[in-house]
Amino acid sequence: MMRALAGIIAFTIGCASAAFAEPCVGPAFDVPLSGAQNVSTRHADVPSSQFPGLWQQGNIEGYFYALFANGEAVLKATQRSLEWDVKVSCEAGQET
């Protein structure tokens, strides 16, 4: 899990530090996160300020991940897991 979390954190730090320059998953989120499997790029029909319209999801090190265009990410045991999740945000001044 630590390697998976490190990949997610590296993505979000990269987005925040370069003013959202091209992320490691490509500007269209069509390049798989390094080491990921079952990767797909998804689009929301109606993006909002609370949910970005572009994201990549897949599995890394056996865990589900989603990387969002706004610099946020989530890592869970499975896509529908309600037991636990790790959320990462790089919103200026509110890094979590």
GIHUMO-V625648 format. One record per backbone hydrogen bond with DSSP energy under -1.0 kcal/mol. CO is the residue of the C=O (numbers start at 1). NH is the residue of the N-H. E is the energy in kcal/mol with one decimal. If there is no record, write none. Layout:
CO/NH/E, CO/NH/E
This chain:
1/5/-3.0, 2/6/-2.3, 3/7/-1.9, 4/8/-2.0, 5/9/-2.7, 6/10/-2.5, 7/11/-1.8, 8/12/-2.2, 9/13/-2.8, 10/14/-2.1, 11/15/-2.0, 12/16/-2.4, 13/17/-3.0, 14/18/-1.2, 15/20/-3.2, 16/19/-1.0, 23/26/-2.2, 25/31/-2.5, 26/29/-1.7, 33/36/-2.6, 37/59/-2.8, 40/57/-2.6, 42/55/-2.1, 51/48/-2.8, 53/44/-2.1, 54/69/-2.1, 55/42/-3.3, 56/67/-2.9, 57/40/-2.7, 58/65/-2.5, 59/37/-3.1, 60/63/-2.0, 63/60/-2.8, 64/76/-2.6, 65/58/-1.8, 66/74/-2.1, 67/56/-2.4, 68/71/-1.9, 72/68/-3.0, 73/88/-2.7, 74/66/-2.0, 75/86/-2.7, 76/64/-1.8, 78/81/-1.2, 86/75/-2.1, 88/73/-2.2, 89/96/-1.7, 91/94/-2.9
